[in-house]
Amino acid sequence: MEKLFNIAIRTSFWSRQRRSLSRSHTWLSGEATQSSAVQAPPPHGSRVVSIATLLRDHEAPVLGKKVEPSTGSKDVPDIVTVNGWIRSNRNMKKYSFLHVADGTTSQPLQAVIPKDQFGDTKALTTGTCIQITGEWKPSPGSKQNQQAKELHYHSLKVLGTADPETYPIQKKYHTPEFLRSMPHLRPRLPTQAALLQLRSWTTARITNFFLEREFIQVHPPIITSSDCEGAGEVFTQDHFFRSPKYLTVSSQLHLECFAHAVPKVWTLSPTFRAEKSDTNRHLSEFYMLEAEIAFTNSLEDVMFVVENMTRYLVSGLIESRIGKEITDIHASRSPEEAAADGEEVAAKGGLRARWESFLTPNRWTRMTYTQAVEHLSHAVAQGEVKFVFEPIWGNALQAEHEKFLARKFGGSGGVEGGPLFVTDYPTTLKPFYMLPTTLDGSDETVACFDLLLPHVGELVGGSLREHRYEHLVEKMRAFGLIPPPAEGAGMEEDLGGLKWYAELRKWGSVTHGGFGMGYDRLLAYLAGIKDIREVVGFPRWRGRCDC
Ligand SMILES: NC(=O)C[C@H](N)C(=O)O
C-alpha cells in the first residue's frame, strides 16, 4: 500500500513537472502562443519575443551568416510583447525612452513611450520589471541611436516595482567588490548576463565535442570518503556519516572507476578546496571539467584531447553570436572597468587575438619540466626577468614562472603568448597516482602535464595513472597514505579509504590517463576577465559565502 502510495505521488509529481516544463517551453520559445499560466498574458495578437530575437532581425550578419527576420511582411505592423527590466529611463518632455533588458543579450531594447498616451512615466525606474507591447519599427533617429528599430508603445504593465531610493543597482559604474556583496542582484548587469550565456554556450559546445567522440558524460559524487588526493585542503563533514567524509577536491578517482567499464568518460562537476589563499585565481567552490581515457599509455593522447577540445571550443566561439557579444563588451569597457580587470589584453590585440592564440597552425608547444626550469634560469641569468622565487629543479613552478613561460613560449609566440604544455614533473611534486615517465622510475619524473596560460598560470593538469597494483600500493605507502605493512601481511594489507581505488588495479586493470581543467578559469580567460569571482554567479572564497 505504502509502495503504491509512493508511486502515485511520484507520478503526479512527474506529470506536474512535465506540465510546467511544457509551459516554460512555450514561454521561452518566443513564439506567439502564450499559456494563461504565465503571470501576464500579452495582449491578443502580439507575439512574445526575447530582446535578442528582436535585435537580431536587423543586425548586420555575423560573419556572413544571414539571420532570417522573425516576421514576414513589411506591410503588416509587427506587434510584439517584450518582458524585461528597465535599465534606464531617459525622461524627455513628450516621450520617455526606456532601455529594457531581458538577459538574452547585453544590448538593451529601446522602447518609446509617448507621455500623452501613457501618462506620467516617473514610476518607470531602473530595475522595474515590465511587460511592454508595441510596434517594432524603424527608429527615426537611428543614426544617433545604435538601434535601427525601436519599440513604439501600445501598452505597458508594471509587473514589479523597484524603489529607486532603495534599489542598489543604478545606471552608473559600480565596483566589482560592491556588486559581489549582492550576488542575488548581480546577474542583472549586462556583462554578468553575457557571462551566464558564455558559460551556457561553452558547456553546450564541450558537451557536443565529447558526444561526437563517444565520450560518456558521468556524474561522480560530491561527497567522498577519501581526502587523499593531496590536491589541497578539504572541507570535512564529521557528524552525519559514521566516519569523516569530504567534499570532493577532484572527481578523478571516481572517473577512473567509470573508465574501467566505459573507456572514455567526462564530467563537469563542482569541486571544493578549502584554500586559505585569497587570490583572483582561486575559489573554494569551482567547476572542474575532467575526462578519463582507458586503453592509452601515451600522455600525448591525453594532451591531444585537451588541445582538440579547446580548439573546437574557441573556433566555435569566434564564429558565435555570444563570442561577438563578449568581444564587443570587452572592447567597449569604460576605463574604470578595464582598470578593475587589470589585464593588458586590450592593448595587445584585444580578446580576439587571445582567442586566436589557441588556434595556432601547429600543435601547441610542449616542453618538459626540466626544459622549463632551464629556460627560466636562463632568462634570469640574461636579466630578462626577475622572479620572487628562484627556479630550481625539484621545486614547484610558481604562478610567476608559469605565466612567464606561457607568455614567452605559448601560442605562436605572438604578443601575448598562449597555451603551453609542460610535461614530466618531478615525482615528489605530484600526487601518488601518477605513472612514472619511465616505468622503472629511474627518471624521478612522472608522466604528467600542466597546461599553462599567460596571465593565468595553470589551467589544466593531467597524467597517466599508475595501473600496476603493487606499484600503486608502494607509492601510497611512500606518500604516507597507508601505514607500513604489518609483519607477514603481504599485499592484503589495510589500504584504508583507498582500498576501492587500489582494487581497480587488481581486477581487469588497464593503462589509462586523464585531466582536469579549471572551468571558471577558462571562462575568465576567454572573457578577458582577470578575477575568477566575476565569472561565477555566487562565488565562494575564504570568509565569503554571502547567499
Ligand atoms: N582529473 C584530474 O586529472 C584532475 C586532477 N586530479 C587535479 O586535481 O588536478
The ligand as a Gaussian input file, in Angstrom:
#p B3LYP/6-31G(d) Opt

LIG

0 1
 N       41.099000      14.825000     -13.154000
 C       42.298000      15.300000     -12.981000
 O       43.261000      14.816000     -13.531000
 C       42.466000      16.467000     -12.071000
 C       43.476000      16.212000     -11.013000
 N       43.031000      15.192000     -10.098000
 C       43.636000      17.525000     -10.254000
 O       43.142000      17.644000      -9.159000
 O       44.222000      18.457000     -10.771000

